[in-house]
C-alpha cells in the first residue's frame, strides 16, 4: 500500500502531521481517538438538548428512530438483534436464581413476579418442589393438543393460535402486516 493513502483528509484538517509516515498502529490509535471524540461530542450534544427540553428531545429521538425503521427495516432489526444479544451476553438484567438473562429492566421485573421464579426461590430456600395445580395440568394438556394440531398457525410469523378468532386478530396486527410485506419484498428480489 502506498503511504499516500494512509492518512485521510479529515485527519489532515484536524492538524495531524502531513509527513504521511505513520505506522498502521499509529493510524489505528488516531482512528480510535477520533471515534472517541465523535462519540463524546454526540453525548455532549444529547445532554445539552435534553437539558433544554426533555420532552422535545425524546420526541425528536423517537421520530428519527421511526424514520430509520421505515427506511431501513432490515438494518434496524439487525441492530436491535445485536443490541439484545449484547445485553443478554453481558447479563445486565439477570436473575441468578433462575439463571436467565432478560432484555430489559421491565422484563426482569416482570420475571421476578412470575410463579416460575417464586417456585425457584422456594426451592433455593430448601422447600420441596411445588406440585402443579390441577388447572395448570389441564392447561398444559390443552396447550399440547393445540400445538400438536397447529390448527391456526401463521407460517410467516411462526405463531400458533388456539382459536380462529385469535388467528384472525393476529392476521390484522401491524407486526403480521410488516412481516408479510418484508416476506413479499424478499420474494420479489
CNS distance restraints for C-alpha pairs under 8 A (distance, minus, plus):
assign (resid   1 and name CA) (resid   5 and name CA) 7.45 0.50 0.50
assign (resid   2 and name CA) (resid   6 and name CA) 7.50 0.50 0.50
assign (resid   3 and name CA) (resid  20 and name CA) 6.17 0.50 0.50
assign (resid   3 and name CA) (resid  21 and name CA) 6.98 0.50 0.50
assign (resid   4 and name CA) (resid  20 and name CA) 6.54 0.50 0.50
assign (resid   6 and name CA) (resid  20 and name CA) 6.78 0.50 0.50
assign (resid   6 and name CA) (resid  22 and name CA) 7.31 0.50 0.50
assign (resid   6 and name CA) (resid  27 and name CA) 7.46 0.50 0.50
assign (resid   7 and name CA) (resid  11 and name CA) 6.41 0.50 0.50
assign (resid   7 and name CA) (resid  12 and name CA) 7.18 0.50 0.50
assign (resid   7 and name CA) (resid  20 and name CA) 6.50 0.50 0.50
assign (resid   7 and name CA) (resid  27 and name CA) 7.53 0.50 0.50
assign (resid   8 and name CA) (resid  12 and name CA) 6.59 0.50 0.50
assign (resid   9 and name CA) (resid  13 and name CA) 6.17 0.50 0.50
assign (resid  10 and name CA) (resid  14 and name CA) 6.21 0.50 0.50
assign (resid  11 and name CA) (resid  15 and name CA) 6.72 0.50 0.50
assign (resid  11 and name CA) (resid  16 and name CA) 5.59 0.50 0.50
assign (resid  12 and name CA) (resid  16 and name CA) 5.08 0.50 0.50
assign (resid  12 and name CA) (resid  17 and name CA) 6.84 0.50 0.50
assign (resid  12 and name CA) (resid  18 and name CA) 6.54 0.50 0.50
assign (resid  22 and name CA) (resid  26 and name CA) 5.82 0.50 0.50
assign (resid  22 and name CA) (resid  27 and name CA) 6.27 0.50 0.50
assign (resid  23 and name CA) (resid  27 and name CA) 6.33 0.50 0.50
assign (resid  24 and name CA) (resid  28 and name CA) 6.10 0.50 0.50
assign (resid  25 and name CA) (resid  29 and name CA) 6.18 0.50 0.50
assign (resid  26 and name CA) (resid  30 and name CA) 6.16 0.50 0.50
assign (resid  27 and name CA) (resid  31 and name CA) 6.13 0.50 0.50
assign (resid  28 and name CA) (resid  32 and name CA) 6.21 0.50 0.50
assign (resid  29 and name CA) (resid  33 and name CA) 6.24 0.50 0.50
assign (resid  30 and name CA) (resid  34 and name CA) 6.19 0.50 0.50
assign (resid  31 and name CA) (resid  35 and name CA) 6.18 0.50 0.50
assign (resid  32 and name CA) (resid  36 and name CA) 6.17 0.50 0.50
assign (resid  33 and name CA) (resid  37 and name CA) 6.14 0.50 0.50
assign (resid  34 and name CA) (resid  38 and name CA) 6.14 0.50 0.50
assign (resid  35 and name CA) (resid  39 and name CA) 6.08 0.50 0.50
assign (resid  36 and name CA) (resid  40 and name CA) 6.09 0.50 0.50
assign (resid  37 and name CA) (resid  41 and name CA) 6.11 0.50 0.50
assign (resid  38 and name CA) (resid  42 and name CA) 6.25 0.50 0.50
assign (resid  39 and name CA) (resid  43 and name CA) 6.28 0.50 0.50
assign (resid  40 and name CA) (resid  44 and name CA) 6.06 0.50 0.50
assign (resid  41 and name CA) (resid  45 and name CA) 6.11 0.50 0.50
assign (resid  42 and name CA) (resid  46 and name CA) 6.11 0.50 0.50
assign (resid  43 and name CA) (resid  47 and name CA) 6.15 0.50 0.50
assign (resid  44 and name CA) (resid  48 and name CA) 6.25 0.50 0.50
assign (resid  45 and name CA) (resid  49 and name CA) 6.13 0.50 0.50
assign (resid  46 and name CA) (resid  50 and name CA) 5.92 0.50 0.50
assign (resid  47 and name CA) (resid  51 and name CA) 6.04 0.50 0.50
assign (resid  48 and name CA) (resid  52 and name CA) 6.33 0.50 0.50
assign (resid  49 and name CA) (resid  53 and name CA) 6.53 0.50 0.50
assign (resid  49 and name CA) (resid  54 and name CA) 7.43 0.50 0.50
assign (resid  49 and name CA) (resid  57 and name CA) 6.27 0.50 0.50
assign (resid  50 and name CA) (resid  54 and name CA) 4.62 0.50 0.50
assign (resid  50 and name CA) (resid  55 and name CA) 7.98 0.50 0.50
assign (resid  50 and name CA) (resid  57 and name CA) 5.62 0.50 0.50
assign (resid  50 and name CA) (resid  58 and name CA) 7.91 0.50 0.50
assign (resid  53 and name CA) (resid  57 and name CA) 6.16 0.50 0.50
assign (resid  54 and name CA) (resid  58 and name CA) 6.24 0.50 0.50
assign (resid  55 and name CA) (resid  59 and name CA) 6.18 0.50 0.50
assign (resid  56 and name CA) (resid  60 and name CA) 6.08 0.50 0.50
assign (resid  57 and name CA) (resid  61 and name CA) 6.19 0.50 0.50
assign (resid  58 and name CA) (resid  62 and name CA) 6.12 0.50 0.50
assign (resid  59 and name CA) (resid  63 and name CA) 6.07 0.50 0.50
assign (resid  60 and name CA) (resid  64 and name CA) 6.23 0.50 0.50
assign (resid  61 and name CA) (resid  65 and name CA) 6.12 0.50 0.50
assign (resid  62 and name CA) (resid  66 and name CA) 6.08 0.50 0.50
assign (resid  63 and name CA) (resid  67 and name CA) 6.23 0.50 0.50
assign (resid  64 and name CA) (resid  68 and name CA) 6.25 0.50 0.50
assign (resid  65 and name CA) (resid  69 and name CA) 6.09 0.50 0.50
assign (resid  66 and name CA) (resid  70 and name CA) 6.12 0.50 0.50
assign (resid  67 and name CA) (resid  71 and name CA) 6.06 0.50 0.50
assign (resid  68 and name CA) (resid  72 and name CA) 5.69 0.50 0.50
assign (resid  68 and name CA) (resid  73 and name CA) 7.45 0.50 0.50
assign (resid  68 and name CA) (resid  76 and name CA) 7.09 0.50 0.50
assign (resid  69 and name CA) (resid  73 and name CA) 4.95 0.50 0.50
assign (resid  69 and name CA) (resid  76 and name CA) 5.59 0.50 0.50
assign (resid  72 and name CA) (resid  76 and name CA) 6.04 0.50 0.50
assign (resid  73 and name CA) (resid  77 and name CA) 6.15 0.50 0.50
assign (resid  74 and name CA) (resid  78 and name CA) 6.15 0.50 0.50
assign (resid  75 and name CA) (resid  79 and name CA) 6.12 0.50 0.50
assign (resid  76 and name CA) (resid  80 and name CA) 6.06 0.50 0.50
assign (resid  77 and name CA) (resid  81 and name CA) 6.03 0.50 0.50
assign (resid  78 and name CA) (resid  82 and name CA) 6.13 0.50 0.50
assign (resid  79 and name CA) (resid  83 and name CA) 6.06 0.50 0.50
assign (resid  80 and name CA) (resid  84 and name CA) 6.10 0.50 0.50
assign (resid  81 and name CA) (resid  85 and name CA) 6.04 0.50 0.50
assign (resid  82 and name CA) (resid  86 and name CA) 6.19 0.50 0.50
assign (resid  83 and name CA) (resid  87 and name CA) 6.27 0.50 0.50
assign (resid  84 and name CA) (resid  88 and name CA) 6.13 0.50 0.50
assign (resid  84 and name CA) (resid 103 and name CA) 6.10 0.50 0.50
assign (resid  85 and name CA) (resid  89 and name CA) 5.97 0.50 0.50
assign (resid  86 and name CA) (resid  90 and name CA) 5.95 0.50 0.50
assign (resid  87 and name CA) (resid  91 and name CA) 6.04 0.50 0.50
assign (resid  87 and name CA) (resid  92 and name CA) 5.82 0.50 0.50
assign (resid  87 and name CA) (resid  93 and name CA) 7.62 0.50 0.50
assign (resid  87 and name CA) (resid 102 and name CA) 7.85 0.50 0.50
assign (resid  87 and name CA) (resid 103 and name CA) 6.24 0.50 0.50
assign (resid  88 and name CA) (resid  92 and name CA) 6.79 0.50 0.50
assign (resid  88 and name CA) (resid  93 and name CA) 7.56 0.50 0.50
assign (resid  88 and name CA) (resid 101 and name CA) 5.38 0.50 0.50
assign (resid  88 and name CA) (resid 102 and name CA) 6.20 0.50 0.50
assign (resid  88 and name CA) (resid 103 and name CA) 6.22 0.50 0.50
assign (resid  89 and name CA) (resid 101 and name CA) 7.82 0.50 0.50
assign (resid  91 and name CA) (resid 101 and name CA) 5.33 0.50 0.50
assign (resid  91 and name CA) (resid 102 and name CA) 7.44 0.50 0.50
assign (resid  92 and name CA) (resid 101 and name CA) 7.37 0.50 0.50
assign (resid  92 and name CA) (resid 102 and name CA) 7.79 0.50 0.50
assign (resid  93 and name CA) (resid 101 and name CA) 5.77 0.50 0.50
assign (resid  93 and name CA) (resid 102 and name CA) 5.26 0.50 0.50
assign (resid  93 and name CA) (resid 103 and name CA) 6.60 0.50 0.50
assign (resid  93 and name CA) (resid 104 and name CA) 6.10 0.50 0.50
assign (resid  93 and name CA) (resid 105 and name CA) 5.94 0.50 0.50
assign (resid  93 and name CA) (resid 108 and name CA) 6.05 0.50 0.50
assign (resid  94 and name CA) (resid  99 and name CA) 7.21 0.50 0.50
assign (resid  94 and name CA) (resid 100 and name CA) 5.84 0.50 0.50
assign (resid  94 and name CA) (resid 101 and name CA) 4.39 0.50 0.50
assign (resid  94 and name CA) (resid 102 and name CA) 6.06 0.50 0.50
assign (resid  94 and name CA) (resid 108 and name CA) 7.07 0.50 0.50
assign (resid  95 and name CA) (resid  99 and name CA) 5.59 0.50 0.50
assign (resid  95 and name CA) (resid 100 and name CA) 5.43 0.50 0.50
assign (resid  95 and name CA) (resid 101 and name CA) 6.44 0.50 0.50
assign (resid  95 and name CA) (resid 108 and name CA) 7.37 0.50 0.50
assign (resid  96 and name CA) (resid 100 and name CA) 7.03 0.50 0.50
assign (resid  97 and name CA) (resid 117 and name CA) 7.80 0.50 0.50
assign (resid  97 and name CA) (resid 120 and name CA) 6.65 0.50 0.50
assign (resid  97 and name CA) (resid 121 and name CA) 6.68 0.50 0.50
assign (resid  97 and name CA) (resid 124 and name CA) 7.40 0.50 0.50
assign (resid  98 and name CA) (resid 117 and name CA) 6.64 0.50 0.50
assign (resid  98 and name CA) (resid 120 and name CA) 6.51 0.50 0.50
assign (resid 102 and name CA) (resid 107 and name CA) 6.10 0.50 0.50
assign (resid 102 and name CA) (resid 108 and name CA) 5.91 0.50 0.50
assign (resid 103 and name CA) (resid 107 and name CA) 6.45 0.50 0.50
assign (resid 103 and name CA) (resid 108 and name CA) 7.76 0.50 0.50
assign (resid 104 and name CA) (resid 108 and name CA) 6.37 0.50 0.50
assign (resid 105 and name CA) (resid 109 and name CA) 6.19 0.50 0.50
assign (resid 106 and name CA) (resid 110 and name CA) 6.06 0.50 0.50
assign (resid 107 and name CA) (resid 111 and name CA) 6.03 0.50 0.50
assign (resid 108 and name CA) (resid 112 and name CA) 6.17 0.50 0.50
assign (resid 109 and name CA) (resid 113 and name CA) 6.69 0.50 0.50
assign (resid 110 and name CA) (resid 114 and name CA) 6.76 0.50 0.50
assign (resid 111 and name CA) (resid 117 and name CA) 6.74 0.50 0.50
assign (resid 112 and name CA) (resid 117 and name CA) 5.89 0.50 0.50
assign (resid 112 and name CA) (resid 118 and name CA) 7.37 0.50 0.50
assign (resid 113 and name CA) (resid 117 and name CA) 6.97 0.50 0.50
assign (resid 113 and name CA) (resid 118 and name CA) 7.20 0.50 0.50
assign (resid 114 and name CA) (resid 118 and name CA) 6.41 0.50 0.50
assign (resid 115 and name CA) (resid 119 and name CA) 6.02 0.50 0.50
assign (resid 116 and name CA) (resid 120 and name CA) 6.20 0.50 0.50
assign (resid 117 and name CA) (resid 121 and name CA) 6.17 0.50 0.50
assign (resid 118 and name CA) (resid 122 and name CA) 6.23 0.50 0.50
assign (resid 119 and name CA) (resid 123 and name CA) 6.20 0.50 0.50
assign (resid 119 and name CA) (resid 129 and name CA) 7.23 0.50 0.50
assign (resid 119 and name CA) (resid 130 and name CA) 6.96 0.50 0.50
assign (resid 120 and name CA) (resid 124 and name CA) 6.05 0.50 0.50
assign (resid 121 and name CA) (resid 125 and name CA) 6.19 0.50 0.50
assign (resid 122 and name CA) (resid 126 and name CA) 6.53 0.50 0.50
assign (resid 122 and name CA) (resid 127 and name CA) 5.33 0.50 0.50
assign (resid 122 and name CA) (resid 128 and name CA) 7.69 0.50 0.50
assign (resid 122 and name CA) (resid 129 and name CA) 7.80 0.50 0.50
assign (resid 123 and name CA) (resid 127 and name CA) 4.82 0.50 0.50
assign (resid 123 and name CA) (resid 128 and name CA) 6.05 0.50 0.50
assign (resid 123 and name CA) (resid 129 and name CA) 5.98 0.50 0.50
assign (resid 132 and name CA) (resid 136 and name CA) 6.00 0.50 0.50
assign (resid 132 and name CA) (resid 137 and name CA) 6.48 0.50 0.50
assign (resid 133 and name CA) (resid 137 and name CA) 6.34 0.50 0.50
assign (resid 134 and name CA) (resid 138 and name CA) 6.24 0.50 0.50
assign (resid 135 and name CA) (resid 139 and name CA) 6.07 0.50 0.50
assign (resid 136 and name CA) (resid 140 and name CA) 6.18 0.50 0.50
assign (resid 137 and name CA) (resid 141 and name CA) 6.20 0.50 0.50
assign (resid 138 and name CA) (resid 142 and name CA) 6.09 0.50 0.50
assign (resid 139 and name CA) (resid 143 and name CA) 6.05 0.50 0.50
assign (resid 140 and name CA) (resid 144 and name CA) 6.07 0.50 0.50
assign (resid 141 and name CA) (resid 145 and name CA) 6.32 0.50 0.50
assign (resid 142 and name CA) (resid 146 and name CA) 6.25 0.50 0.50
assign (resid 143 and name CA) (resid 147 and name CA) 6.04 0.50 0.50
assign (resid 144 and name CA) (resid 148 and name CA) 5.97 0.50 0.50
assign (resid 145 and name CA) (resid 149 and name CA) 6.25 0.50 0.50
assign (resid 146 and name CA) (resid 150 and name CA) 5.89 0.50 0.50
assign (resid 146 and name CA) (resid 151 and name CA) 6.93 0.50 0.50
assign (resid 146 and name CA) (resid 162 and name CA) 6.06 0.50 0.50
assign (resid 147 and name CA) (resid 151 and name CA) 7.86 0.50 0.50
assign (resid 147 and name CA) (resid 160 and name CA) 7.18 0.50 0.50
assign (resid 150 and name CA) (resid 160 and name CA) 6.21 0.50 0.50
assign (resid 150 and name CA) (resid 161 and name CA) 7.75 0.50 0.50
assign (resid 150 and name CA) (resid 162 and name CA) 7.95 0.50 0.50
assign (resid 151 and name CA) (resid 160 and name CA) 7.61 0.50 0.50
assign (resid 151 and name CA) (resid 161 and name CA) 7.48 0.50 0.50
assign (resid 151 and name CA) (resid 162 and name CA) 7.05 0.50 0.50
assign (resid 151 and name CA) (resid 163 and name CA) 7.95 0.50 0.50
assign (resid 152 and name CA) (resid 160 and name CA) 5.78 0.50 0.50
assign (resid 152 and name CA) (resid 161 and name CA) 5.18 0.50 0.50
assign (resid 152 and name CA) (resid 162 and name CA) 6.43 0.50 0.50
assign (resid 152 and name CA) (resid 163 and name CA) 6.70 0.50 0.50
assign (resid 152 and name CA) (resid 164 and name CA) 6.41 0.50 0.50
assign (resid 152 and name CA) (resid 167 and name CA) 5.98 0.50 0.50
assign (resid 153 and name CA) (resid 158 and name CA) 7.06 0.50 0.50
assign (resid 153 and name CA) (resid 159 and name CA) 5.73 0.50 0.50
assign (resid 153 and name CA) (resid 160 and name CA) 4.30 0.50 0.50
assign (resid 153 and name CA) (resid 161 and name CA) 6.15 0.50 0.50
assign (resid 153 and name CA) (resid 167 and name CA) 7.50 0.50 0.50
assign (resid 154 and name CA) (resid 158 and name CA) 5.50 0.50 0.50
assign (resid 154 and name CA) (resid 159 and name CA) 5.18 0.50 0.50
assign (resid 154 and name CA) (resid 160 and name CA) 6.31 0.50 0.50
assign (resid 154 and name CA) (resid 167 and name CA) 7.84 0.50 0.50
assign (resid 155 and name CA) (resid 159 and name CA) 7.00 0.50 0.50
assign (resid 156 and name CA) (resid 176 and name CA) 7.70 0.50 0.50
assign (resid 156 and name CA) (resid 179 and name CA) 6.80 0.50 0.50
assign (resid 156 and name CA) (resid 180 and name CA) 6.66 0.50 0.50
assign (resid 156 and name CA) (resid 183 and name CA) 7.68 0.50 0.50
assign (resid 157 and name CA) (resid 176 and name CA) 6.55 0.50 0.50
assign (resid 157 and name CA) (resid 179 and name CA) 6.92 0.50 0.50
assign (resid 160 and name CA) (resid 167 and name CA) 7.74 0.50 0.50
assign (resid 161 and name CA) (resid 166 and name CA) 5.86 0.50 0.50
assign (resid 161 and name CA) (resid 167 and name CA) 5.36 0.50 0.50
assign (resid 162 and name CA) (resid 166 and name CA) 7.04 0.50 0.50
assign (resid 162 and name CA) (resid 167 and name CA) 7.68 0.50 0.50
assign (resid 163 and name CA) (resid 167 and name CA) 6.35 0.50 0.50
assign (resid 164 and name CA) (resid 168 and name CA) 6.09 0.50 0.50
assign (resid 165 and name CA) (resid 169 and name CA) 6.11 0.50 0.50
assign (resid 166 and name CA) (resid 170 and name CA) 6.13 0.50 0.50
assign (resid 167 and name CA) (resid 171 and name CA) 6.25 0.50 0.50
assign (resid 168 and name CA) (resid 172 and name CA) 6.56 0.50 0.50
assign (resid 169 and name CA) (resid 173 and name CA) 6.73 0.50 0.50
assign (resid 170 and name CA) (resid 176 and name CA) 6.87 0.50 0.50
assign (resid 171 and name CA) (resid 176 and name CA) 6.00 0.50 0.50
assign (resid 171 and name CA) (resid 177 and name CA) 7.40 0.50 0.50
assign (resid 172 and name CA) (resid 176 and name CA) 7.03 0.50 0.50
assign (resid 172 and name CA) (resid 177 and name CA) 7.17 0.50 0.50
assign (resid 173 and name CA) (resid 177 and name CA) 6.36 0.50 0.50
assign (resid 174 and name CA) (resid 178 and name CA) 6.04 0.50 0.50
assign (resid 175 and name CA) (resid 179 and name CA) 6.23 0.50 0.50
assign (resid 176 and name CA) (resid 180 and name CA) 5.97 0.50 0.50
assign (resid 177 and name CA) (resid 181 and name CA) 6.09 0.50 0.50
assign (resid 178 and name CA) (resid 182 and name CA) 6.16 0.50 0.50
assign (resid 179 and name CA) (resid 183 and name CA) 5.99 0.50 0.50
assign (resid 180 and name CA) (resid 184 and name CA) 6.13 0.50 0.50
assign (resid 181 and name CA) (resid 185 and name CA) 6.16 0.50 0.50
assign (resid 182 and name CA) (resid 186 and name CA) 6.07 0.50 0.50
assign (resid 183 and name CA) (resid 187 and name CA) 6.11 0.50 0.50
assign (resid 184 and name CA) (resid 188 and name CA) 6.14 0.50 0.50
assign (resid 185 and name CA) (resid 189 and name CA) 6.45 0.50 0.50
